[in-house]
């Protein structure tokens, strides 16, 4: 039977051109090395090299196995190096999805910085808007999901990235702009502009309108934040957006922002990961990098801690 050690022995023998020197390099006795090669020859009924030739001459069977050694041994070495990096937490897979339309602005720079420090991690980024990312995470198809909608799914844990306030963006001349804060009933006659996300994943519905039994007059879905803001400024509707998104446009567009409710609508953005990966060094390093990027670049966010309240999975 052919084994990896046989390929290694033949490769060293070709390099040393001597059984005794090859045995020394492999930390074997010459007798043990000879028996190892003889086992292969006996199994296949073929000689691998001419023992009395100087320089050492390999037979066609020996040359074929040397060609295999040249192809296979580097693959074993690469795999072993990768396994060592994995065992040490220096490498891994980080395939992530985002359920937050505005998160690309801080996530992409965070990924760029992280990639420089962790070149052994396989990174891929998907949009979680067109599929249900959390079940894909639980199934092992993804490794991290950025979400503000934590759900109870077996094997998943949630680490807070930052807290923020969702506020209502209005045209400066809108009648509601004079109010100190917005009540749910105020939106009953309004066109609510939202990202193309299900209502069940929008805080303005689940935590503000629906508990009060209120629905907007109409809903219009908009893909891009900049387009959404321009529609609001033009009086085509109102929109509930994170305060850190709105901060970029206040003073530039003809818009104002108002709290949703007297106390405001406080939200948290989470990184969802599988519990088995929680302590992986490369995962912890990415979460640290992402949080650092957020607090460097986003206005109005706050540190939060603790586990989220989870809504049941559909």
C-alpha positions as semicolon CSV with decimal commas, in nm:
position;residue;x (nm);y (nm);z (nm)
1;X;0,000;0,000;0,000
2;X;0,127;0,344;-0,090
3;X;0,149;0,603;0,188
4;X;0,263;0,960;0,221
5;X;0,578;0,852;0,409
6;X;0,684;0,646;0,108
7;X;0,665;0,952;-0,116
8;X;0,862;1,155;0,136
9;X;1,130;0,883;0,157
10;X;1,171;0,864;-0,220
11;X;1,192;1,243;-0,246
12;X;1,468;1,258;0,018
13;X;1,649;0,964;-0,141
14;X;1,657;1,147;-0,474
15;X;1,792;1,455;-0,298
16;X;2,064;1,269;-0,100
17;X;2,155;1,004;-0,360
18;X;2,247;0,773;-0,073
19;X;2,048;0,537;0,151
20;X;2,259;0,619;0,455
21;X;2,232;0,998;0,411
22;X;1,858;0,973;0,339
23;X;1,811;0,765;0,655
24;X;1,996;1,026;0,862
25;X;1,781;1,307;0,722
26;X;1,461;1,113;0,791
27;X;1,580;1,011;1,141
28;X;1,558;0,642;1,049
29;X;1,807;0,361;1,057
30;X;1,929;0,254;0,715
31;X;1,770;-0,085;0,777
32;X;1,429;0,073;0,853
33;X;1,448;0,287;0,541
34;X;1,541;-0,012;0,325
35;X;1,254;-0,215;0,467
36;X;1,010;0,069;0,403
37;X;1,105;0,087;0,036
38;X;1,114;-0,291;0,004
39;X;0,756;-0,308;0,134
40;X;0,641;-0,088;-0,154
41;X;0,838;-0,287;-0,410
42;X;0,703;-0,617;-0,278
43;X;0,346;-0,490;-0,275
44;X;0,358;-0,375;-0,638
45;X;0,613;-0,627;-0,764
46;X;0,824;-0,345;-0,908
47;X;1,171;-0,210;-0,836
48;X;1,186;0,160;-0,752
49;X;1,560;0,219;-0,809
50;X;1,883;0,037;-0,895
51;X;2,060;-0,014;-0,564
52;X;2,413;-0,053;-0,704
53;X;2,403;0,233;-0,950
54;X;2,614;0,546;-0,897
55;X;2,459;0,802;-0,923
56;X;2,136;0,650;-0,797
57;X;1,912;0,557;-1,088
58;X;1,536;0,534;-1,047
59;X;1,326;0,291;-1,247
60;X;1,013;0,400;-1,439
61;X;0,806;0,298;-1,133
62;X;1,028;0,508;-0,906
63;X;1,011;0,805;-1,141
64;X;0,633;0,780;-1,148
65;X;0,617;0,791;-0,769
66;X;0,864;1,082;-0,761
67;X;0,635;1,275;-0,994
68;X;0,349;1,200;-0,755
69;X;0,562;1,314;-0,461
70;X;0,643;1,642;-0,636
71;X;0,272;1,707;-0,689
72;X;0,130;1,574;-0,361
73;X;0,380;1,662;-0,089
74;X;0,346;2,042;-0,131
75;X;-0,033;2,001;-0,101
76;X;0,010;1,817;0,227
77;X;0,246;2,088;0,350
78;X;0,005;2,366;0,254
79;X;-0,282;2,186;0,426
80;X;-0,078;2,135;0,743
81;X;0,019;2,502;0,754
82;X;-0,346;2,598;0,709
83;X;-0,458;2,359;0,983
84;X;-0,200;2,506;1,218
85;X;-0,330;2,856;1,146
86;X;-0,686;2,736;1,200
87;X;-0,593;2,564;1,525
88;X;-0,424;2,885;1,642
89;X;-0,720;3,100;1,538
90;X;-0,512;3,280;1,274
91;X;-0,723;3,166;0,980
92;X;-1,084;3,082;0,906
93;X;-1,384;3,172;0,697
94;X;-1,577;3,495;0,747
95;X;-1,869;3,502;0,506
96;X;-2,109;3,771;0,619
97;X;-2,439;3,930;0,522
98;X;-2,585;4,270;0,605
99;X;-2,949;4,338;0,691
100;X;-2,882;4,711;0,720
101;X;-2,887;4,921;0,402
102;X;-2,676;5,198;0,552
103;X;-2,406;4,978;0,704
104;X;-2,187;4,957;0,395
105;X;-2,048;5,305;0,470
106;X;-1,861;5,184;0,779
107;X;-1,838;4,810;0,713
108;X;-1,632;4,828;0,394
109;X;-1,348;5,033;0,554
110;X;-1,357;4,795;0,852
111;X;-1,315;4,496;0,619
112;X;-1,026;4,665;0,437
113;X;-0,839;4,726;0,763
114;X;-0,911;4,378;0,891
115;X;-0,793;4,211;0,571
116;X;-0,450;4,370;0,611
117;X;-0,406;4,221;0,959
118;X;-0,570;3,881;0,896
119;X;-0,469;3,769;0,546
120;X;-0,544;3,405;0,630
121;X;-0,918;3,468;0,670
122;X;-1,142;3,403;0,368
123;X;-1,379;3,702;0,356
124;X;-1,696;3,733;0,151
125;X;-1,976;3,987;0,180
126;X;-2,339;3,941;0,075
127;X;-2,648;4,158;0,095
128;X;-2,903;4,005;0,328
129;X;-3,194;4,199;0,176
130;X;-3,297;3,938;-0,082
131;X;-3,285;3,630;0,144
132;X;-3,331;3,541;0,509
133;X;-2,977;3,564;0,640
134;X;-3,020;3,444;0,999
135;X;-3,139;3,090;0,910
136;X;-2,850;3,074;0,661
137;X;-2,616;3,164;0,946
138;X;-2,765;2,896;1,172
139;X;-2,721;2,641;0,889
140;X;-2,351;2,725;0,854
141;X;-2,383;2,891;0,513
142;X;-2,274;3,226;0,665
143;X;-2,050;3,314;0,957
144;X;-2,177;3,658;1,061
145;X;-2,488;3,867;1,001
146;X;-2,521;4,238;1,082
147;X;-2,882;4,287;1,193
148;X;-3,109;4,506;1,404
149;X;-3,369;4,229;1,414
150;X;-3,240;3,952;1,644
151;X;-3,445;3,633;1,641
152;X;-3,440;3,321;1,853
153;X;-3,264;3,056;1,646
154;X;-3,083;2,756;1,792
155;X;-2,708;2,798;1,807
156;X;-2,700;3,174;1,740
157;X;-2,571;3,445;1,971
158;X;-2,586;3,823;1,934
159;X;-2,316;4,072;2,023
160;X;-2,411;4,442;2,024
161;X;-2,214;4,661;1,787
162;X;-2,366;4,996;1,886
163;X;-2,687;5,162;1,995
164;X;-2,863;5,438;1,804
165;X;-3,192;5,626;1,777
166;X;-3,432;5,587;1,489
167;X;-3,577;5,928;1,401
168;X;-3,835;6,053;1,152
169;X;-3,692;6,250;0,861
170;X;-3,923;6,524;0,731
171;X;-3,911;6,805;0,480
172;X;-3,833;7,129;0,662
173;X;-4,171;7,275;0,560
174;X;-4,371;6,965;0,653
175;X;-4,650;7,040;0,908
176;X;-4,512;6,775;1,147
177;X;-4,175;6,953;1,153
178;X;-4,314;7,193;1,413
179;X;-4,375;6,914;1,665
180;X;-4,128;6,829;1,941
181;X;-4,179;6,458;1,877
182;X;-4,388;6,236;1,653
183;X;-4,681;6,023;1,771
184;X;-4,787;5,707;1,582
185;X;-5,119;5,867;1,485
186;X;-4,925;6,145;1,310
187;X;-4,821;5,899;1,039
188;X;-5,170;5,772;0,958
189;X;-5,202;6,018;0,673
190;X;-4,842;5,999;0,551
191;X;-4,651;5,819;0,278
192;X;-4,383;5,624;0,462
193;X;-4,065;5,578;0,261
194;X;-3,868;5,266;0,358
195;X;-3,592;5,044;0,231
196;X;-3,716;4,736;0,042
197;X;-3,747;4,525;0,357
198;X;-4,042;4,333;0,501
199;X;-4,250;4,526;0,754
200;X;-4,171;4,262;1,016
201;X;-3,805;4,370;1,001
202;X;-3,865;4,746;1,027
203;X;-3,860;4,896;1,378
204;X;-4,086;5,182;1,277
205;X;-4,360;4,925;1,216
206;X;-4,292;4,662;1,484
207;X;-4,205;4,896;1,772
208;X;-4,383;5,222;1,689
209;X;-4,684;5,195;1,456
210;X;-4,820;4,844;1,506
211;X;-4,830;4,853;1,889
212;X;-5,049;5,164;1,852
213;X;-5,267;5,000;1,586
214;X;-5,162;5,257;1,324
215;X;-5,066;5,211;0,959
216;X;-4,934;5,483;0,726
217;X;-5,154;5,598;0,441
218;X;-4,914;5,435;0,193
219;X;-4,568;5,282;0,188
220;X;-4,311;5,336;-0,084
221;X;-3,992;5,133;-0,100
222;X;-3,667;5,299;-0,203
223;X;-3,334;5,122;-0,260
224;X;-3,084;5,403;-0,202
225;X;-3,047;5,627;0,104
226;X;-2,958;5,936;-0,099
227;X;-3,267;5,893;-0,318
228;X;-3,483;5,841;-0,009
229;X;-3,355;6,165;0,148
230;X;-3,419;6,357;-0,173
231;X;-3,776;6,228;-0,188
232;X;-3,831;6,341;0,172
233;X;-3,682;6,684;0,098
234;X;-3,916;6,713;-0,201
235;X;-4,221;6,646;0,014
236;X;-4,290;6,301;-0,134
237;X;-4,304;6,126;0,202
238;X;-4,137;6,077;0,540
239;X;-3,884;5,818;0,651
240;X;-3,763;5,661;0,976
241;X;-3,384;5,636;0,962
242;X;-3,098;5,584;1,209
243;X;-2,970;5,908;1,359
244;X;-2,617;5,829;1,236
245;X;-2,748;5,811;0,878
246;X;-2,951;6,129;0,912
247;X;-2,653;6,322;1,055
248;X;-2,485;6,322;0,715
249;X;-2,778;6,506;0,552
250;X;-2,887;6,757;0,814
251;X;-2,773;7,098;0,696
252;X;-2,715;6,970;0,340
253;X;-3,069;6,875;0,237
254;X;-3,384;7,068;0,323
255;X;-3,484;6,821;0,593
256;X;-3,526;6,795;0,971
257;X;-3,537;6,498;1,207
258;X;-3,778;6,437;1,495
259;X;-3,790;6,175;1,773
260;X;-4,038;5,891;1,734
261;X;-4,233;5,920;2,057
262;X;-4,161;6,127;2,366
263;X;-3,874;5,898;2,474
264;X;-3,744;5,830;2,125
265;X;-3,712;5,495;1,949
266;X;-3,387;5,338;2,074
267;X;-3,241;5,056;1,868
268;X;-2,932;4,835;1,868
269;X;-2,732;4,693;1,582
270;X;-2,603;4,341;1,645
271;X;-2,349;4,102;1,504
272;X;-2,511;3,759;1,491
273;X;-2,269;3,465;1,503
274;X;-2,287;3,096;1,579
275;X;-2,204;3,019;1,941
276;X;-1,929;2,777;1,833
277;X;-1,740;3,068;1,670
278;X;-1,787;3,319;1,950
279;X;-1,435;3,273;2,091
280;X;-1,248;3,227;1,763
281;X;-0,964;3,485;1,763
282;X;-1,024;3,592;1,403
283;X;-1,394;3,651;1,477
284;X;-1,325;3,849;1,794
285;X;-1,069;4,059;1,605
286;X;-1,319;4,140;1,331
287;X;-1,587;4,246;1,578
288;X;-1,336;4,468;1,756
289;X;-1,230;4,624;1,424
290;X;-1,591;4,681;1,318
291;X;-1,683;4,852;1,646
292;X;-1,370;5,067;1,632
293;X;-1,458;5,178;1,278
294;X;-1,814;5,265;1,383
295;X;-1,714;5,483;1,675
296;X;-1,451;5,658;1,465
297;X;-1,685;5,746;1,181
298;X;-2,050;5,754;1,294
299;X;-2,224;6,036;1,481
300;X;-2,479;5,977;1,756
301;X;-2,411;5,612;1,833
302;X;-2,357;5,478;2,185
303;X;-2,199;5,178;2,355
304;X;-2,446;4,910;2,459
305;X;-2,406;4,577;2,632
306;X;-2,607;4,271;2,722
307;X;-2,816;4,017;2,534
308;X;-3,104;4,136;2,315
309;X;-3,468;4,056;2,356
310;X;-3,531;3,800;2,084
311;X;-3,846;3,776;1,879
312;X;-3,959;3,424;1,788
313;X;-3,839;3,290;1,455
314;X;-4,105;3,272;1,188
